[in-house]
Amino acid sequence: MERSEEVGCIKQANFYEGDVHMITGGYMRHRIDDLDKDNFLFKYSLIERDVLGDKIESVVYAAKFEATSDGGCLLRLLLNSM
């Protein structure tokens, strides 16, 4: 896996048996598809996994951070799966 945060790099998330989200261990690999730092937009795709079974063929995520009037931020997350 790559340490950089550039378009095209691959990130892996590992899950361990007993993790709050998992009954058994496993992993997911995501590829960064677009990174627009000026507009706070981040797009990435699920490219490989051994969790979630065969019910999901592909997943594409788009995350956008927007400033709020109280000085915080709002995260808008769009998820497309097949």
Secondary structure, 3 states (H helix, E strand, C coil): CCCCCCCCCEEEEEECCCCCCCCCCEEEEEEEEEEECCCCEEEEEEEEECCCCCCCCCEEEEEEEEECCCCCEEEEEEEEEC
